Amino acid sequence: MGKKSSGLSLVEIIVSMVILSLVMLGFINLFMSGKRFIIHSRLLMTGGELGRYSLDPLQMEVRQDTWNTSANNLAVKTYNGSPITISGITYTPNYTVSDKSVCSSSVIRKVKVEVKWNESLP
């Protein structure tokens, strides 16, 4: 008659620990990439809001009486905004204005806003 073993051997415990550690590394990698995605999304939202914030003063310049004069800030073709630091990230808003003539008497002005920042993800 043979002995009955009621416990686990050392090899079984080591194999189960290796499998458990591989599964845990997969979960850690999943959580870290989720964290990077959330941080990147927050930076994009902040950049979008700062772009909108830099366009707000230009809305006051859309006036018929000063449209083609130098008093209109939209006549300035480029603008390099002052850097804004939020939560340790420095954002720099810039905009450019371009004219596009639709017909001989009307001009459409197009404003393109760019907000730049350096992104260092963990």
CORBELCOR-V796085 format. One record per pair of residues at least 24 apart in sequence whose C-alpha atoms are under 10 Angstrom apart, sorted by the first residue. I is the first residue (numbers start at 1). J is the second residue. D is the distance in Angstrom with one decimal. If there is no record, write none. Layout:
{{I/J/D} {I/J/D}}
This chain:
{{32/122/8.3} {33/122/9.4} {35/121/9.2} {35/122/8.6} {36/120/9.8} {36/121/6.2} {36/122/6.9} {37/121/9.2} {39/119/9.5} {39/120/9.7} {39/121/7.5} {39/122/9.3} {40/119/8.0} {40/120/9.4} {40/121/7.8} {43/86/9.8} {43/89/8.7} {43/91/9.6} {43/117/8.7} {43/118/9.9} {43/119/8.1} {44/115/9.5} {44/117/9.8} {46/86/8.7} {46/91/8.9} {46/115/9.6} {47/91/7.2} {47/92/9.0} {47/93/8.4} {47/114/8.7} {47/115/5.9} {47/116/7.7} {47/117/8.2} {48/93/10.0} {48/113/9.5} {48/114/9.0} {48/115/7.6} {49/115/9.6} {50/84/8.8} {50/91/8.2} {50/92/8.9} {50/93/7.2} {50/113/9.8} {50/114/9.6} {50/115/7.4} {51/91/9.8} {51/92/9.4} {51/93/6.4} {51/94/8.3} {51/95/8.8} {51/112/9.6} {51/113/6.2} {51/114/6.9} {51/115/6.2} {51/116/9.9} {52/93/9.8} {52/113/8.5} {52/115/9.9} {53/93/9.4} {54/81/8.1} {54/93/7.0} {54/94/8.3} {54/95/8.5} {54/113/8.2} {54/114/9.9} {54/115/9.5} {55/93/9.7} {55/94/9.9} {55/95/8.5} {55/111/8.7} {55/112/9.6} {55/113/7.9} {58/111/9.5} {67/107/10.0} {68/107/9.8} {73/97/9.8} {74/98/9.1} {74/99/9.9} {74/109/8.1} {74/110/9.4} {74/111/8.4} {75/99/9.3} {75/109/9.2} {77/111/9.1} {78/111/9.4} {78/112/9.6} {78/113/10.0} {79/113/9.5} {80/114/9.7} {81/115/9.3} {83/115/9.7} {83/116/9.4} {83/117/9.4} {84/117/9.8} {85/117/9.7} {89/117/7.0} {89/118/7.2} {89/119/7.7} {89/120/9.2} {90/116/8.3} {90/117/5.9} {90/118/7.3} {90/119/9.4} {91/115/6.4} {91/116/5.6} {91/117/4.7} {91/118/7.9} {92/116/5.2} {92/117/6.5} {92/118/9.8} {93/117/9.0}}
